[in-house]
Amino acid sequence: MRRVHSRAMSTALDLERGLAERMDAPALQALAARTLVAADGAARRGPFRPDVWLNARQRHASRLAVHWFRSADVAVVLGLTITLLWAMTPGGAMQAPLWRVLPMALGAGVVLGLTRSLGLYRFERGQSVSVHLAAVSGVALMGGGLATALEALLSPARPDLTAYILWTAFVTVALYGLHLGWSLKVADWRAKGALTPNVVLVGATRHAERLIREALQRRDINVLGVFDDRLARSPDSVAGVPVLGDAQALMTHRMTPYVDKIVVAIDPKAEARVRELTARLSTLPNEVTLLVDPVDAGERGAALDRLARAPLASLDGPVDDDRRAFNKRIQDLVVGSAALVLLAPVIALTALAIRLDSPGPIFFRQRRHGFNHEEIVVWKFRSMRHEAADANASRQVTADDDRVTRVGRFIRSTSLDELPQLFNVLKGEMSLVGPRPHAIGMKTGAVESARLVAEYAHRHRMKPGMTGWAAIKGSRGPLHTAAEVRTRVRLDVEYIERQSLWLDLWIMLVTVPVLLGDRAAQR
């Protein structure tokens, strides 16, 4: 009976996957959420099933919001400062004397510096909103008090304190309102699970059971499932959390895009087994951590704290992955928006040429892998005959491919067919620079490309890009051999390890001349 149910469920899921090729991104996300919870019925959902399924990219975007919060605070404080200086000076803010500028500059610096250094952008779980707002107001009043005191020192004979009192009042009210908004937004994200880490456990062990029972009480992490490489000895569930397969099943499971961390919950004394498992799991883009068995409740709480920590990105310390991702997102929005405006005539002419050249839609949509194995729908201009379109890239393009239209040959050789991906960039699914997104199930010869290189999934540790390091180094277009796949993966991983603002700008600068100067590559 269970086999019949499984076959029926498999058929239903296959039908949904076929429909997915024609879906847009929101519909595809809804499909992914349904298939995740439908794999084996309600009994396989477990006690941590989120009400709203958000993939790792979407939760990562929420974590990066702290940088937007700070940017808004900086803009508001500086705007109020410049406005008051302009109102106080007959000739405008640029004509304000130094003795008048210094007090307000000091006040603004103190307010913004203390707001950051005192950790008022952490929005930690359980923190009282009223305490947070009181701290923000205190910082604003302190900055205003220092500005007023400095004005009295610089102009002891005729101090003009009215403007500084007004500045203090405006800044206090503005920051109070902004941080009230930030606090409510963070609370909403927490309620939806956007800031609750999703983890899976490898190892149906007593360590895993203890962690799950403690997590059920705390509810600050979601344990979505358990995987065990010794399924013959594994139960169907651990403390209510379903055992979904062996360690190999985790490598290709549909749940992977929704997982923040993979926790190896086996006895660290089994060193050989730990090494073998972590080596296999290291090929996934997800973070892998080892759970050391805590000896008491205090240590168990500390272990769970480490798993649930850092719901929002930190503003302190050296440049980290979160800040680098934030800077990259700003770059994508600014440059991507400018490119979309400047290239609008080219996009319109290309669309018209495709419409006149051959029957069929102007755009071609294809499911591809995004950040952390997320499935995204990538947009391109159609370059093939509509009836010959290959959504799964089961047959890669070759020289004089009879499926490519006349206009298609031109837009592929100039990469104009990639321009609609600017919309993917602005939506946050892609970046301007990154590993090129490959079609899901893309084959090199008769073998799926992802199976040819163990480190293939490392490409998904960063958003895919419209162009990239591999593209300007000659690895672009179809991959016809295993050696070409290895070269592409090596260059993509090299870029991920080296990524910086200046490297991205350099890649964008040389992309057009490199692509136009290469007549050998089939694209």
C-alpha positions as CSV (number, residue, x, y, z in Angstrom):
1,M,0.0,0.0,0.0
2,R,2.8,2.4,0.9
3,R,4.5,1.6,-2.5
4,V,1.3,2.4,-4.4
5,H,1.0,5.7,-2.5
6,S,4.7,6.5,-3.2
7,R,4.3,5.8,-6.9
8,A,1.2,8.0,-7.0
9,M,3.0,10.8,-5.1
10,S,6.0,10.5,-7.4
11,T,3.8,10.7,-10.5
12,A,2.1,13.9,-9.1
13,L,5.4,15.4,-8.3
14,D,6.7,14.6,-11.8
15,L,3.7,16.4,-13.3
16,E,4.3,19.4,-11.1
17,R,8.0,19.5,-12.2
18,G,6.9,19.5,-15.8
19,L,4.6,22.4,-15.2
20,A,7.4,24.2,-13.4
21,E,9.2,24.9,-16.7
22,R,6.4,27.2,-17.6
23,M,6.1,29.0,-14.3
24,D,7.4,32.3,-13.2
25,A,9.5,32.7,-10.1
26,P,6.7,33.2,-7.5
27,A,4.7,30.3,-8.8
28,L,7.9,28.2,-8.8
29,Q,8.6,29.1,-5.2
30,A,5.0,28.0,-4.2
31,L,5.5,24.7,-6.1
32,A,8.8,24.1,-4.2
33,A,7.1,24.7,-0.9
34,R,4.3,22.2,-1.8
35,T,6.6,19.5,-2.9
36,L,8.7,19.8,0.2
37,V,5.8,19.1,2.5
38,A,4.1,16.6,0.2
39,A,6.9,14.1,-0.2
40,D,5.4,11.6,2.2
41,G,2.2,13.1,3.6
42,A,1.5,14.9,6.8
43,A,3.5,12.4,8.9
44,R,6.7,13.4,7.2
45,R,6.4,17.2,7.9
46,G,7.7,17.2,11.4
47,P,7.1,19.6,14.2
48,F,9.2,22.4,12.8
49,R,7.5,22.9,9.4
50,P,7.6,26.6,8.7
51,D,4.3,28.4,8.0
52,V,6.0,30.3,5.2
53,W,8.8,28.6,3.2
54,L,11.6,31.1,2.6
55,N,14.8,29.9,0.8
56,A,18.3,30.8,2.0
57,R,18.6,33.8,-0.4
58,Q,15.4,35.4,0.9
59,R,16.4,34.9,4.5
60,H,19.9,36.2,3.7
61,A,18.3,39.4,2.2
62,S,16.5,39.9,5.5
63,R,19.7,39.6,7.5
64,L,21.3,42.2,5.2
65,A,18.5,44.7,5.9
66,V,20.5,46.0,8.9
67,H,22.7,47.8,6.4
68,W,19.7,49.4,4.8
69,F,18.5,50.5,8.3
70,R,21.8,52.2,9.1
71,S,21.9,53.8,5.6
72,A,18.5,55.3,6.2
73,D,19.6,56.6,9.7
74,V,22.7,58.2,8.2
75,A,20.7,59.8,5.4
76,V,18.1,61.2,7.8
77,V,20.6,62.6,10.3
78,L,22.7,64.2,7.7
79,G,19.6,65.6,5.9
80,L,18.3,67.2,9.0
81,T,21.8,68.6,9.8
82,I,22.2,70.2,6.3
83,T,18.6,71.5,6.4
84,L,19.1,73.3,9.7
85,L,22.4,74.7,8.6
86,W,20.8,76.0,5.5
87,A,18.0,77.6,7.5
88,M,20.4,79.2,10.0
89,T,22.7,80.7,7.4
90,P,21.4,83.5,5.0
91,G,23.7,82.3,2.2
92,G,22.8,78.6,2.5
93,A,24.6,75.7,4.1
94,M,27.7,76.1,2.0
95,Q,28.2,79.6,3.4
96,A,27.9,78.5,7.1
97,P,30.9,79.5,9.2
98,L,33.1,76.7,10.7
99,W,32.1,77.6,14.3
100,R,28.5,76.9,13.4
101,V,29.1,73.7,11.4
102,L,31.4,72.0,14.0
103,P,28.8,71.6,16.8
104,M,26.2,69.9,14.5
105,A,28.9,67.8,12.8
106,L,30.0,66.6,16.3
107,G,26.4,65.9,17.3
108,A,25.8,63.9,14.1
109,G,29.0,61.9,14.4
110,V,28.3,61.1,18.1
111,V,24.7,60.0,17.3
112,L,25.6,57.8,14.3
113,G,28.8,56.4,16.0
114,L,27.1,55.4,19.2
115,T,24.1,53.9,17.5
116,R,26.4,51.6,15.7
117,S,29.0,50.9,18.5
118,L,26.3,50.2,21.1
119,G,24.8,47.5,19.0
120,L,21.5,49.2,18.4
121,Y,21.2,47.5,15.0
122,R,21.4,44.0,16.4
123,F,17.6,43.7,17.2
124,E,18.3,40.6,19.2
125,R,15.6,38.0,19.9
126,G,13.8,38.8,23.2
127,Q,15.0,42.4,23.3
128,S,12.4,44.8,24.6
129,V,11.3,47.4,22.0
130,S,10.8,50.0,24.6
131,V,14.3,49.5,26.0
132,H,15.7,49.7,22.4
133,L,13.8,52.9,21.7
134,A,14.9,54.4,25.0
135,A,18.5,53.7,24.1
136,V,18.1,55.3,20.7
137,S,16.5,58.4,22.2
138,G,19.3,58.6,24.9
139,V,21.9,58.5,22.2
140,A,20.2,61.3,20.2
141,L,19.9,63.5,23.3
142,M,23.5,62.9,24.1
143,G,24.6,64.0,20.7
144,G,22.4,67.0,20.9
145,G,23.7,67.9,24.3
146,L,27.3,67.7,23.1
147,A,26.5,69.9,20.1
148,T,24.8,72.5,22.3
149,A,27.7,72.5,24.8
150,L,30.2,73.0,22.0
151,E,28.2,75.9,20.6
152,A,28.2,77.5,24.1
153,L,32.0,77.1,24.2
154,L,32.6,78.5,20.7
155,S,30.3,81.5,21.2
156,P,30.3,82.3,24.9
157,A,29.2,85.8,24.4
158,R,26.1,85.2,22.2
159,P,25.4,81.5,22.0
160,D,22.6,80.6,19.6
161,L,21.2,77.5,21.2
162,T,17.7,77.5,19.6
163,A,18.9,75.8,16.4
164,Y,20.8,73.1,18.3
165,I,17.8,72.4,20.6
166,L,15.6,72.1,17.4
167,W,18.3,69.8,15.8
168,T,18.3,67.6,18.9
169,A,14.5,67.4,18.9
170,F,14.2,66.6,15.2
171,V,16.9,63.9,15.3
172,T,15.4,62.3,18.4
173,V,11.9,62.1,16.9
174,A,13.2,60.9,13.5
175,L,15.4,58.1,15.0
176,Y,12.7,57.1,17.4
177,G,10.3,56.7,14.5
178,L,12.8,55.0,12.2
179,H,13.8,52.5,14.9
180,L,10.2,51.8,15.8
181,G,9.7,50.9,12.2
182,W,12.8,48.7,12.1
183,S,11.8,46.9,15.3
184,L,8.3,46.2,13.9
185,K,9.8,44.9,10.6
186,V,12.2,42.6,12.4
187,A,9.4,41.3,14.6
188,D,7.4,40.6,11.5
189,W,10.3,38.7,9.9
190,R,10.7,36.6,13.0
191,A,7.0,35.8,13.0
192,K,7.2,34.6,9.4
193,G,10.4,32.6,10.1
194,A,12.7,34.8,7.9
195,L,15.2,35.1,10.8
196,T,14.8,31.6,12.2
197,P,17.7,29.4,10.9
198,N,16.7,26.1,9.2
199,V,18.9,23.2,9.9
200,V,19.0,19.5,9.0
201,L,20.8,16.9,11.1
202,V,23.0,14.2,9.8
203,G,22.9,11.3,12.2
204,A,19.8,9.8,13.9
205,T,21.6,9.7,17.2
206,R,21.0,10.5,20.9
207,H,22.8,13.8,20.3
208,A,20.3,14.7,17.6
209,E,17.4,13.7,19.8
210,R,18.6,15.9,22.6
211,L,19.1,18.8,20.3
212,I,15.6,18.5,18.8
213,R,13.9,18.3,22.2
214,E,15.7,21.4,23.4
215,A,14.9,23.2,20.1
216,L,11.2,22.3,20.5
217,Q,11.2,24.2,23.8
218,R,13.2,27.2,22.5
219,R,11.7,27.6,19.0
220,D,14.6,29.7,17.7
221,I,15.8,27.2,15.1
222,N,13.9,24.9,12.8
223,V,15.1,21.3,12.5
224,L,13.6,20.3,9.1
225,G,14.7,16.8,8.9
226,V,17.2,14.1,9.8
227,F,19.5,12.2,7.4
228,D,21.5,9.1,8.3
229,D,24.1,7.1,6.3
230,R,23.0,4.0,8.2
231,L,19.4,3.8,7.3
232,A,19.0,0.1,8.1
233,R,19.4,1.0,11.8
234,S,17.6,4.3,11.7
235,P,14.1,5.0,13.0
236,D,11.4,6.6,10.9
237,S,11.7,9.8,13.0
238,V,13.7,11.3,15.8
239,A,11.7,13.1,18.4
240,G,9.0,13.7,15.8
241,V,11.4,15.0,13.1
242,P,11.3,12.7,10.1
243,V,14.3,10.7,8.8
244,L,14.3,11.7,5.1
245,G,17.0,9.5,3.7
246,D,20.7,8.7,3.9
247,A,23.6,11.2,3.6
248,Q,23.7,10.8,-0.2
249,A,19.9,11.7,-0.4
250,L,20.8,15.1,1.2
251,M,23.1,15.9,-1.8
252,T,20.1,16.2,-4.2
253,H,17.2,16.8,-1.8
254,R,14.6,19.5,-2.7
255,M,14.9,20.8,0.8
256,T,18.6,22.0,0.3
257,P,17.7,25.6,-0.9
258,Y,15.8,26.1,2.3
259,V,18.6,24.9,4.6
260,D,21.0,27.4,6.4
261,K,23.2,24.8,8.2
262,I,23.9,21.1,8.1
263,V,24.7,19.8,11.5
264,V,26.6,16.6,11.8
265,A,25.2,15.1,15.0
266,I,27.3,11.9,15.4
267,D,29.8,11.1,18.1
268,P,33.0,13.1,17.3
269,K,35.0,10.1,18.6
270,A,34.0,8.2,15.5
271,E,36.7,10.2,13.6
272,A,36.8,8.2,10.4
273,R,33.0,8.4,10.0
274,V,33.0,12.2,10.8
275,R,35.8,12.8,8.2
276,E,34.1,10.8,5.5
277,L,30.7,12.5,6.1
278,T,32.1,16.0,6.2
279,A,34.1,15.4,3.1
280,R,31.0,14.3,1.2
281,L,28.9,17.2,2.6
282,S,31.5,19.8,1.8
283,T,30.5,19.6,-1.8
284,L,27.2,21.3,-0.9
285,P,26.9,25.1,-0.7
286,N,25.4,24.9,2.7
287,E,27.5,25.5,5.9
288,V,28.4,22.3,7.7
289,T,29.1,22.2,11.4
290,L,29.8,19.5,13.9
291,L,27.7,19.1,17.0
292,V,29.9,18.1,20.0
293,D,27.7,16.3,22.6
294,P,27.0,18.7,25.5
295,V,27.4,17.3,29.0
296,D,24.7,19.4,30.7
297,A,21.8,21.7,29.9
298,G,24.0,24.8,30.0
299,E,26.3,23.4,27.3
300,R,23.3,22.3,25.2
301,G,21.9,25.8,25.4
302,A,25.2,27.3,24.3
303,A,25.3,24.9,21.3
304,L,21.8,25.9,20.3
305,D,22.7,29.6,20.8
306,R,25.6,29.2,18.3
307,L,23.2,27.6,15.8
308,A,20.5,30.4,16.2
309,R,23.0,33.3,16.6
310,A,23.3,36.4,14.3
311,P,19.8,36.8,12.9
312,L,20.9,40.1,11.5
313,A,24.3,41.0,9.9
314,S,26.9,42.7,12.0
315,L,28.0,46.2,11.3
316,D,31.2,45.9,13.3
317,G,34.6,44.4,12.6
318,P,36.4,43.7,9.3
319,V,34.5,43.3,6.0
320,D,32.7,40.0,6.3
321,D,30.5,37.9,3.9
322,D,27.3,39.8,4.9
323,R,28.8,43.2,4.3
324,R,30.4,42.1,1.1
325,A,27.0,40.7,0.0
326,F,25.3,44.0,0.9
327,N,27.9,46.0,-1.1
328,K,27.4,43.7,-4.0
329,R,23.6,44.2,-3.9
330,I,24.0,48.0,-3.9
331,Q,26.3,47.6,-6.9
332,D,23.7,45.4,-8.7
333,L,20.8,47.9,-8.0
334,V,22.8,51.0,-9.1
335,V,24.6,49.6,-12.1
336,G,21.7,47.3,-13.1
337,S,19.1,50.1,-13.1
338,A,21.4,52.4,-15.1
339,A,22.1,49.6,-17.6
340,L,18.4,48.9,-18.0
341,V,17.7,52.6,-18.8
342,L,20.6,53.0,-21.2
343,L,20.0,49.7,-23.0
344,A,16.2,50.1,-23.3
345,P,16.4,51.0,-27.0
346,V,18.6,48.0,-27.7
347,I,16.3,45.7,-25.8
348,A,13.3,47.1,-27.7
349,L,15.0,46.6,-31.1
350,T,16.1,43.1,-30.3
351,A,12.5,42.2,-29.2
352,L,11.2,43.6,-32.5
353,A,13.7,41.7,-34.6
354,I,12.9,38.4,-32.9
355,R,9.1,39.0,-33.4
356,L,9.7,39.6,-37.2
357,D,12.2,36.8,-37.7
358,S,10.3,33.7,-36.5
359,P,6.9,32.8,-34.9
360,G,6.9,32.3,-31.2
361,P,7.3,34.2,-28.0
362,I,10.0,36.9,-27.7
363,F,11.3,35.6,-24.4
364,F,12.6,32.2,-23.4
365,R,12.3,31.1,-19.7
366,Q,14.4,28.4,-18.2
367,R,14.8,26.9,-14.7
368,R,18.3,27.3,-13.5
369,H,20.2,26.9,-10.2
370,G,20.6,30.1,-8.2
371,F,22.1,30.8,-4.8
372,N,22.3,27.8,-2.5
373,H,20.7,25.4,-5.0
374,E,17.6,27.7,-5.3
375,E,15.6,27.1,-8.5
376,I,15.0,30.3,-10.3
377,V,13.4,31.2,-13.6
378,V,16.0,32.9,-15.8
379,W,14.8,35.2,-18.7
380,K,16.5,35.3,-22.1
381,F,15.6,36.5,-25.6
382,R,14.5,33.5,-27.6
383,S,17.3,32.5,-30.0
384,M,15.9,29.1,-31.2
385,R,12.9,28.0,-33.1
386,H,10.0,27.9,-30.6
387,E,9.2,24.2,-31.3
388,A,12.9,23.3,-30.8
389,A,13.3,25.1,-27.5
390,D,15.3,23.0,-24.9
391,A,14.4,24.0,-21.4
392,N,16.6,21.3,-19.8
393,A,19.7,22.0,-21.9
394,S,19.8,18.2,-22.7
395,R,21.4,19.0,-26.0
396,Q,23.9,21.9,-25.8
397,V,24.4,24.3,-28.7
398,T,27.0,23.4,-31.4
399,A,28.3,25.2,-34.5
400,D,25.7,25.6,-37.2
401,D,23.0,24.3,-34.8
402,D,19.8,24.0,-36.9
403,R,17.7,25.0,-33.9
404,V,19.1,28.6,-33.8
405,T,17.3,31.2,-35.9
406,R,19.0,33.9,-38.0
407,V,18.5,36.6,-35.4
408,G,19.3,34.0,-32.7
409,R,22.8,33.5,-34.1
410,F,23.5,37.2,-34.0
411,I,22.1,37.8,-30.5
412,R,23.9,34.7,-29.1
413,S,27.2,35.8,-30.7
414,T,26.9,39.3,-29.1
415,S,25.3,38.0,-25.9
416,L,22.3,40.3,-26.5
417,D,20.1,37.3,-25.6
418,E,21.2,37.7,-22.0
419,L,19.9,41.3,-21.5
420,P,16.5,40.3,-20.0
421,Q,18.4,38.8,-17.1
422,L,18.7,42.4,-15.9
423,F,15.2,41.9,-14.5
424,N,16.5,38.8,-12.6
425,V,19.3,41.0,-11.2
426,L,17.0,43.7,-10.0
427,K,14.7,41.1,-8.4
428,G,17.7,39.8,-6.4
429,E,17.8,36.3,-7.9
430,M,21.0,37.0,-9.9
431,S,23.9,39.4,-9.7
432,L,25.6,41.3,-12.5
433,V,28.8,39.3,-11.8
434,G,29.0,35.8,-10.6
435,P,29.1,32.1,-11.8
436,R,26.9,31.7,-14.8
437,P,23.6,29.9,-13.9
438,H,23.4,26.5,-15.5
439,A,20.1,24.9,-16.5
440,I,18.8,22.3,-14.1
441,G,19.7,18.9,-15.4
442,M,22.1,20.3,-18.0
443,K,24.1,17.5,-19.6
444,T,27.6,17.2,-20.9
445,G,27.4,14.4,-23.4
446,A,25.1,11.8,-21.8
447,V,26.0,12.7,-18.2
448,E,24.5,15.4,-16.0
449,S,27.2,18.1,-15.7
450,A,26.8,18.4,-11.9
451,R,27.9,14.7,-11.5
452,L,31.3,15.3,-13.3
453,V,32.9,17.4,-10.6
454,A,32.6,16.8,-6.9
455,E,32.9,20.6,-6.1
456,Y,30.3,21.5,-8.7
457,A,27.8,22.8,-5.9
458,H,30.5,25.3,-4.7
459,R,29.4,27.4,-7.6
460,H,26.1,28.0,-5.8
461,R,27.7,29.7,-2.8
462,M,27.1,33.0,-4.5
463,K,24.3,34.4,-6.7
464,P,24.7,33.5,-10.4
465,G,25.8,36.4,-12.6
466,M,25.1,37.8,-16.1
467,T,28.9,37.7,-16.6
468,G,31.7,36.4,-14.6
469,W,35.4,35.5,-14.1
470,A,35.0,32.3,-16.1
471,A,33.3,34.1,-18.9
472,I,36.2,36.6,-19.5
473,K,38.7,33.8,-19.0
474,G,37.3,31.8,-22.0
475,S,35.0,29.4,-20.2
476,R,31.6,30.4,-21.6
477,G,28.8,28.8,-23.5
478,P,28.2,25.0,-23.7
479,L,30.3,22.5,-21.9
480,H,31.0,19.5,-24.1
481,T,33.6,17.6,-22.0
482,A,34.3,16.8,-18.4
483,A,37.5,18.8,-18.6
484,E,35.5,21.9,-19.7
485,V,33.2,21.4,-16.7
486,R,36.2,21.1,-14.3
487,T,37.7,24.3,-15.8
488,R,34.4,26.2,-15.4
489,V,34.0,25.1,-11.7
490,R,37.6,25.9,-10.9
491,L,37.3,29.5,-12.3
492,D,33.9,30.0,-10.6
493,V,35.3,28.9,-7.2
494,E,38.4,31.1,-7.7
495,Y,36.1,34.1,-8.3
496,I,34.0,33.4,-5.2
497,E,37.1,33.3,-3.1
498,R,38.4,36.6,-4.6
499,Q,35.2,38.6,-5.1
500,S,35.4,42.3,-4.4
501,L,33.9,45.5,-5.7
502,W,36.9,46.3,-7.8
503,L,37.1,42.8,-9.3
504,D,33.4,43.0,-10.2
505,L,33.9,46.4,-11.9
506,W,36.9,45.1,-13.8
507,I,35.0,42.1,-15.0
508,M,32.1,44.2,-16.2
509,L,34.5,46.6,-18.0
510,V,36.2,43.9,-20.0
511,T,33.1,41.7,-20.6
512,V,31.9,43.4,-23.8
513,P,35.3,43.5,-25.6
514,V,36.2,40.0,-24.6
515,L,32.9,38.5,-25.8
516,L,32.8,40.5,-29.0
517,G,36.4,39.5,-29.7
518,D,35.8,35.8,-29.3
519,R,34.4,34.2,-32.5
520,A,35.3,30.6,-31.5
521,A,33.0,30.0,-28.6
522,Q,29.5,28.7,-29.4
523,R,27.0,30.7,-27.3
